[in-house]
Amino acid sequence: MKNHALEYHSRFPKGKTKVVPTKPTENSYDLSLAYSPGVAYPCLEIEKQPDLVYEYTNRGNLVGIITNGTAILGLGNIGASAGKPVMEGKAVLFKKFAGIDVFDIEINETDPEKFITIVKALEPTFGGINLEDIRAPECFHIEKTLDENMKIPVFHDDQHGTAIISTAALLNSLTITGKKAENLKVVINGAGAAAISIAQMLTHIGVKHESIFMLDSRGVINHKRTNLHESKLPFVRNTDAETLADIFPGTDLFIGVSVANVVTEAMVKTMAEKPIMFALANPDPEIPYPDAKRARPDLIMATGRSDYPNQVNNVLGFPFIFRGALDVRAKVVNMEMKLAAAYALSELTKIPVPIEVCQAYNEVEIRFGEDYIIPKPLDERVLYHVAPAVAEAAVKTGVNQVAYPGREAYVKFLESIMAQQKEPISALEIETD
């Protein structure tokens, strides 16, 4: 695969993205409208009324994917330049799944305060900011500060994307098992950006905060630990358990956002009745899927892999969350909007799956159940369920800056966006004075 991947990225044109014009440039008059002298007119209108930038430019459909390269996928701190292929790849997903344009920006700056200053200065360019692959704990401070000081949504997908998809998967797992969120014992292996965001989000669907046990690279975050970062302090528990094996017995829900092969079959056997496991380390989960299912046939399991059921894939979230946020010009992506996305994904899973989606996955039938607790990434219906839910939550919480047309009209708007994306650019008729 390595050689194929390198050839894929290096064939001409290099990389995975390019900029294309959206207006005709066929003759000298077209060019006079696109640039001088015609371009002066929208400039002057925006000077008088700044919000017209959304009318005369692509800002309202433009997201900045911004990284400093300190936590690229599972590769670690490999630097801004080395992270660019990932950012380009994410740009492709934004465009393919939600029709959103992207500039990927790799910033060679690891000082959080300087990074914040740079990103904030880019605000006039974008309708929203997707922070990506920034290491913890700096990412918490960076996102919070930018969120408080910018009037466009700032969303760190490494934190919230996995949390939203996991929450949707848990909602459906609870339906299948008959368990109640407030009765769960939850163990989260990992204490970085995703882990902390997952824990916070679970409490909003009824999981008791004190029933969440978190582990970092040194073991259980318990009352014996010292020198903990402030982000971990809310998860200090009064327990003598120190290792993952110690804390595992009686676990209802295990979530792994850590490293491969830290869970054994023996540990899985000690879980509570009808256990739930989201082993999300990539590319290899905390325990191989076949091993976990062999240990507990009653287990509902999700991984980050596409070759097993229930892939927790962030592409089910970020394109549609930004779509909904951009279209009502939300100032933030708040918890209500994130929860709306999770509930929309949960509800969509229960609706019969179209035959074309089944065929895309070489399945005769895909039906709600323990092997289908979250939608498939190639299901085009996700856009039409999640984006409206997010937009409506923004309006309900008062963070929108433009009106919402209602679900029926908005879905038609989304359909038009996706239809235009499939059509080649055509010359437009322009009347001359």
C-alpha atoms as one frame of an Amber mdcrd trajectory, in Angstrom:
protein
   0.000   0.000   0.000   2.872   2.387   0.726   3.937   2.624  -2.937   0.347
   3.106  -4.101  -0.198   5.859  -1.511   2.979   7.686  -2.498   2.116   7.447
  -6.196  -1.443   8.626  -5.480  -0.185  11.765  -3.749   2.641  12.553  -6.169
   0.958  12.171  -9.573   0.269  15.470 -11.327  -1.216  17.715 -10.062   0.639
  17.120  -6.785  -1.333  16.654  -3.590  -5.114  16.285  -3.340  -6.611  19.775
  -3.656  -6.680  22.768  -5.980  -8.478  26.083  -6.329 -10.922  26.490  -9.213
 -12.927  29.569 -10.264 -16.670  29.566  -9.686 -17.468  32.352 -12.156 -16.796
  32.509 -15.904 -13.445  33.885 -17.072 -13.937  33.437 -20.802 -13.346  36.970
 -22.060 -12.012  40.387 -21.137 -15.343  41.507 -19.665 -15.432  38.475 -17.364
 -11.952  39.361 -16.163 -12.927  43.000 -15.611 -15.695  41.780 -13.315 -13.505
  39.244 -11.514 -10.705  41.721 -10.930 -10.058  45.337 -11.851 -12.083  47.487
 -12.165 -15.221  45.514 -11.232 -13.881  44.024  -8.020 -13.770  47.480  -6.445
 -17.556  47.590  -6.154 -17.970  44.659  -3.723 -14.918  45.904  -1.805 -16.567
  49.275  -1.201 -19.886  47.676  -0.269 -18.155  45.444   2.310 -16.304  48.472
   3.704 -19.660  50.150   4.363 -21.360  46.991   5.651 -18.860  44.311   6.793
 -21.405  41.461   6.831 -21.692  41.767   3.052 -18.428  39.821   2.898 -20.718
  36.786   3.148 -22.689  37.999   0.131 -19.833  38.893  -2.199 -17.144  36.327
  -1.285 -16.945  32.632  -0.447 -16.258  33.270   3.248 -19.577  31.729   4.292
 -18.625  28.404   2.708 -14.941  28.418   3.605 -13.350  26.570   6.521  -9.747
  26.810   7.622  -8.194  23.488   8.664  -5.342  24.606  10.877  -2.606  22.580
  12.580   0.853  23.018  14.017   1.740  19.387  13.414   2.204  18.425  17.063
  -0.158  15.419  17.103  -0.612  14.136  13.559  -2.826  11.029  13.536  -0.947
   8.340  15.464   2.380   9.658  14.185   2.912  12.248  16.899   4.822  15.513
  16.696   6.088  15.214  13.120   5.872  18.906  12.289   3.641  21.219  10.297
   4.926  20.317   6.824   4.664  16.573   7.436   1.058  17.071   8.533  -0.003
  18.767   5.300  -1.101  15.538   3.521  -3.516  14.889   6.382  -4.951  18.400
   6.221  -5.385  18.119   2.446  -7.119  14.788   2.982  -9.518  16.325   5.437
 -10.210  19.124   2.967 -11.275  16.479   0.452 -13.733  15.038   2.977 -15.263
  18.443   3.716 -15.856  18.984   0.010 -17.041  15.484  -0.851 -19.483  15.022
   1.997 -20.791  18.552   2.588 -19.750  20.766  -0.335 -17.583  22.956   1.919
 -14.460  24.654   0.561 -11.269  24.540   2.593  -7.889  26.195   2.865  -5.501
  23.999   4.818  -3.006  26.025   6.849   0.024  24.460   8.495   1.557  26.840
  11.027   5.157  26.377  12.111   4.535  27.491  15.684   4.283  25.341  18.815
   3.989  28.160  21.352   0.253  28.167  22.228  -0.030  31.931  22.697   1.702
  32.734  19.426  -0.387  30.100  17.660  -3.562  31.671  19.060  -2.497  35.106
  17.829  -1.851  33.786  14.316  -5.153  31.934  14.042  -7.204  34.821  15.409
  -5.648  37.138  12.821  -7.041  34.868  10.081 -10.670  35.455  11.113 -11.597
  37.719   8.141 -10.825  34.857   5.744 -13.008  32.073   7.099 -16.547  31.190
   8.071 -15.230  28.622  10.547 -12.018  27.117  11.912 -11.337  23.377  12.210
  -8.380  22.937  14.543  -6.671  19.655  13.802  -3.968  17.417  15.241  -2.804
  19.741  18.017  -1.397  17.968  21.042  -2.973  17.904  24.491  -3.035  19.644
  26.869  -2.256  22.777  24.808  -5.248  22.093  22.541  -7.738  22.759  25.361
  -6.380  26.247  26.037  -6.039  27.032  22.339  -9.603  26.096  21.459 -11.137
  27.767  24.514  -9.273  31.020  23.959 -10.079  31.179  20.248 -13.703  30.253
  20.919 -14.019  33.141  23.352 -12.287  35.680  21.116 -13.599  34.908  17.624
 -17.072  35.437  16.157 -16.916  32.327  13.983 -17.158  28.684  15.107 -13.894
  27.096  16.252 -14.029  23.313  16.509 -11.166  20.999  17.488 -12.232  17.803
  15.782  -9.779  15.573  17.649 -11.623  16.483  20.835 -15.236  16.662  19.790
 -15.564  14.556  16.641 -14.862  11.236  18.315 -17.019  12.275  21.276 -20.036
  13.004  19.077 -19.834   9.761  17.108 -19.180   7.722  20.266 -22.163   9.325
  21.981 -24.402   8.408  19.048 -23.102   4.838  19.160 -23.718   4.645  22.901
 -27.286   5.947  22.622 -28.093   3.102  20.260 -26.150   0.544  22.301 -28.264
   1.464  25.310 -31.425   0.929  23.272 -30.235  -2.530  22.227 -29.022  -3.653
  25.656 -31.777  -2.013  27.694 -29.195  -0.399  29.960 -29.582   3.077  31.445
 -26.906   5.735  31.069 -27.119   6.671  34.744 -26.283   3.093  35.801 -23.147
   2.632  33.682 -19.659   2.070  34.946 -17.439   3.629  32.290 -13.706   3.085
  31.822 -11.825   5.338  29.400  -8.283   4.359  28.528  -6.560   7.550  27.447
  -6.661  11.025  28.949  -5.969  13.249  25.974  -8.183  15.536  23.924 -10.639
  12.891  22.725 -10.918  11.107  26.064 -11.755  14.208  28.057 -14.266  15.443
  25.493 -15.938  12.009  25.395 -16.249  11.969  29.177 -17.747  15.449  29.248
 -20.257  14.627  26.544 -21.354  11.364  28.165 -22.444  13.269  31.264 -24.850
  15.253  29.075 -26.757  12.076  28.152 -27.070  10.897  31.746 -23.817   9.103
  32.609 -22.799   9.980  36.158 -19.517  11.874  36.261 -18.326   9.923  39.287
 -18.908   6.636  37.424 -16.303   7.497  34.766 -12.841   6.098  35.450 -10.018
   7.435  33.299  -6.496   6.141  32.727  -3.446   7.849  31.304  -0.048   6.349
  30.483   0.684   5.963  34.198  -2.535   4.133  35.043  -5.802   4.944  36.779
  -6.228   8.609  37.676  -6.854   8.070  41.362  -6.442   9.915  44.661  -2.862
   8.682  45.032  -1.649  10.488  41.924   0.290  13.755  42.057   1.411  16.366
  39.526  -1.687  15.917  37.377  -2.481  18.459  34.680  -5.574  20.507  35.496
  -7.486  18.855  32.638  -7.270  15.516  34.476  -8.210  16.753  37.946 -11.999
  16.352  37.442 -11.381  12.634  36.877  -9.498  11.848  40.078 -11.285   8.940
  41.741 -11.022   7.569  45.264 -10.019   4.024  44.311  -7.105   1.707  44.969
  -7.247   0.448  41.390  -4.063   1.399  39.574  -3.983  -0.598  36.340  -6.447
  -1.200  33.534  -6.831  -4.814  34.674  -7.617  -3.577  38.202 -10.451  -1.294
  37.100 -11.943  -3.511  34.386 -14.190  -5.891  36.391 -17.848  -4.877  36.225
 -17.320  -2.327  33.443 -20.425  -1.648  31.354 -18.721   0.585  28.805 -15.048
   0.602  27.834 -13.776   3.333  25.548 -10.223   3.140  24.278  -8.600   6.216
  22.759  -5.076   5.120  23.467  -2.825   2.419  22.083  -3.203  -1.070  20.655
  -3.330  -4.361  22.520  -3.736  -3.168  26.115  -6.939  -5.176  26.719  -6.886
  -8.973  27.024  -9.614 -11.549  26.530  -9.424 -12.306  30.249 -10.206  -8.669
  31.022 -13.167  -8.617  28.635 -14.608 -11.659  30.387 -14.798  -9.651  33.642
 -17.064  -6.973  32.168 -20.674  -6.550  33.239 -23.602  -8.273  31.536 -24.228
  -7.106  27.945 -21.019  -5.068  27.819 -20.222  -2.293  25.345 -16.730  -1.619
  23.986 -15.477   1.152  21.734 -11.839   0.232  21.024 -10.825   3.206  18.907
  -7.026   3.126  18.746  -5.902   3.280  15.110  -4.889   1.431  13.066  -5.039
  -1.394  15.624  -7.610  -1.321  18.442  -6.978  -1.926  22.120  -7.976  -5.545
  21.506  -8.585  -7.202  18.125 -12.269  -7.381  17.256 -12.351 -11.211  16.864
 -10.636 -11.696  20.229 -13.054  -9.446  22.077 -16.123 -11.085  20.517 -14.751
 -14.539  21.236 -14.306 -13.622  24.895 -17.806 -12.151  25.181 -20.307 -13.050
  22.434 -22.800 -10.662  24.072 -20.448  -7.731  23.507 -21.438  -4.744  21.370
 -18.190  -3.509  19.865 -17.062  -0.591  17.735 -13.596   0.222  16.427 -11.982
   2.860  14.253 -11.534   0.356  11.432 -13.621  -0.018   8.295 -13.140  -3.801
   8.051 -15.245  -4.527  11.156 -18.795  -3.487  12.072 -19.503  -0.143  13.719
 -16.678   2.086  12.545 -16.448   5.223  14.678 -15.339   7.597  11.946 -15.161
  11.359  12.467 -16.287  11.912   8.889 -19.799  11.211  10.221 -19.505  14.464
  12.159 -17.323  17.373  11.146 -18.505  18.008   7.535 -22.149  18.151   8.575
 -21.584  20.018  11.833 -19.753  22.768   9.951 -22.376  22.726   7.192 -25.143
  23.429   9.685 -23.069  25.974  11.598 -21.995  27.873   8.475 -25.464  28.059
   6.988 -26.928  29.900   9.983 -23.618  31.699  10.556 -23.263  30.321  14.079
 -20.793  32.116  16.337 -19.774  28.869  18.086 -20.327  25.130  18.035 -21.834
  24.686  21.479 -22.716  21.553  23.422 -26.335  21.693  22.276 -25.196  21.590
  18.633 -22.864  18.666  19.327 -25.614  16.754  21.103 -28.007  17.500  18.242
 -25.506  15.892  15.861 -25.193  12.819  18.088 -28.956  12.367  18.425 -29.444
  12.868  14.670 -26.902  10.122  13.936 -28.557   7.860  16.489 -31.998   8.372
  14.961 -30.789   7.900  11.378 -29.371   4.483  12.275 -32.865   3.239  13.044
 -34.268   4.231   9.632 -34.140   1.498   6.939 -30.895   1.674   4.956 -31.241
   2.279   1.186 -30.124  -0.503  -1.127 -27.399   1.669  -2.695 -25.732   2.097
   0.693 -25.867  -1.657   1.289 -24.325  -2.245  -2.137 -21.526   0.221  -1.402
 -20.541  -2.030   1.511 -21.220  -5.328  -0.282 -24.086  -6.099   2.059 -27.470
  -7.545   1.116 -29.090  -5.781   4.064 -27.971  -3.429   6.817 -30.317  -3.279
   9.775 -30.246  -1.574  13.174 -28.702  -3.918  15.736 -25.469  -4.790  17.499
 -23.537  -4.792  14.198 -25.038  -1.489  13.047 -25.168   1.129  15.803 -23.985
   4.130  13.764 -24.549   5.115  10.124 -22.097   4.204   7.386 -19.790   7.021
   6.208 -20.934   6.641   2.587 -24.603   7.095   3.492 -25.572  10.378   1.797
 -28.531  10.757   4.166 -26.195  11.787   6.984 -25.893  15.296   5.528 -29.661
  15.782   5.439 -30.125  14.624   9.030 -27.137  16.081  10.868 -26.731  19.510
   9.242 -30.376  20.543   9.856 -30.219  19.272  13.439 -27.090  21.319  14.095
 -28.515  24.447  12.448 -31.743  24.133  14.434 -29.815  23.724  17.701 -27.823
  26.863  16.876 -31.055  28.798  16.356 -32.629  27.374  19.507 -29.637  28.456
  21.603 -29.417  31.882  19.969 -25.924  31.597  18.468 -27.057  31.988  14.854
 -26.557  35.285  13.020 -28.888  34.652  10.066 -32.355  33.132   9.932 -33.057
  29.453   9.420 -35.518  28.792   6.571 -37.118  25.699   8.097 -36.122  22.077
   7.590 -37.896  21.440   4.289 -36.397  24.511   2.603 -32.993  23.885   4.130
 -32.864  20.280   2.903 -33.670  21.520  -0.607 -30.821  24.021  -0.271 -28.451
  21.220   0.754 -29.583  19.112  -2.185 -28.831  22.007  -4.531 -25.334  22.406
  -3.078 -24.529  18.743  -3.623 -26.030  18.784  -7.130 -23.927  21.804  -8.110
 -20.841  20.058  -6.817 -21.331  17.315  -9.413 -21.773  19.741 -12.309 -18.916
  21.329 -14.276 -18.485  25.100 -14.157 -20.447  26.689 -16.983 -20.358  30.167
 -18.411 -23.028  32.499 -17.044 -24.992  35.022 -19.059 -24.079  38.535 -17.963
 -26.087  41.563 -18.952 -24.099  44.637 -19.889 -25.271  48.154 -19.271
